[in-house]
Amino acid sequence: MVAKANQTIPTTLIFTYGTLKRGFWNHTLLQDLMRTGDASFVGSYRTKESFPLVCGPYRVPFLINSPGSGYRVEGEVYAVTDRGLARTDELEGLNNGHYVRLPIDVVDANGGVGGVVVAEAYYAHPSYAMELWRKEGKKKDGGGVINSYSEKEAKGYVKRKDRPQHLSFLDHIRIFLSSSD
């Protein structure tokens, strides 16, 4: 909860592991939400359990909902208001089948004593998640399953506005999955 002028505003904790993190392209959304009081930075966290994190088309990161596989993923937690959550849901294409938002257990990445925090994360949609993991999980040297979306993994990221506009995001994923590389 965020206190604001003698009232408490309900918030949701979201775990960001990719382009919403500080220093990446979509972080401007969270900066805008922080300016309006609709988000606040909580801290650096990592997943309590291991999860596969892979890059898909245009070097977009995808968290696969398969706990116990992959690595403990590093990211950031933000508290967002309902209005902020609606904006992040829109960016992540929840209503279009791009991602799903589900609970995830995270712990302080800096060795703090805060214990387990339940946040929500944007996972790859089940309609393509496992196929994406199968394809990308095999890659080595610049691909495969990663524990952190860093500048190295983001090299080659293409902003949404710079992608072919005549195709939907799901079209881009289907084409990526059917490619031989």
DAMOJO-V292865 format. One record per residue. NEAR is the number of other C-alpha atoms within 10 Angstrom. Layout:
BEGIN
near:NEAR
near:NEAR
END
This chain:
BEGIN
near:13
near:16
near:9
near:9
near:7
near:6
near:9
near:10
near:15
near:12
near:19
near:18
near:24
near:25
near:29
near:23
near:26
near:27
near:20
near:21
near:21
near:17
near:12
near:15
near:16
near:17
near:16
near:15
near:16
near:22
near:17
near:13
near:20
near:17
near:11
near:10
near:15
near:22
near:26
near:19
near:16
near:14
near:15
near:18
near:25
near:24
near:25
near:22
near:17
near:17
near:21
near:23
near:31
near:29
near:24
near:19
near:18
near:18
near:18
near:18
near:22
near:25
near:23
near:24
near:22
near:16
near:15
near:12
near:14
near:19
near:19
near:21
near:23
near:24
near:23
near:22
near:26
near:23
near:23
near:27
near:21
near:15
near:13
near:22
near:19
near:13
near:17
near:20
near:16
near:12
near:15
near:19
near:16
near:17
near:11
near:13
near:15
near:22
near:24
near:19
near:16
near:12
near:14
near:21
near:17
near:25
near:22
near:22
near:16
near:10
near:9
near:9
near:8
near:8
near:12
near:14
near:16
near:17
near:20
near:20
near:21
near:26
near:23
near:24
near:21
near:15
near:12
near:17
near:19
near:16
near:14
near:22
near:23
near:14
near:19
near:20
near:19
near:10
near:13
near:9
near:5
near:12
near:16
near:18
near:24
near:22
near:19
near:19
near:23
near:16
near:11
near:9
near:18
near:19
near:11
near:12
near:18
near:14
near:13
near:13
near:7
near:8
near:13
near:10
near:9
near:7
near:9
near:13
near:18
near:15
near:11
near:16
near:17
near:15
near:12
near:16
near:19
near:11
near:9
near:7
near:8
END
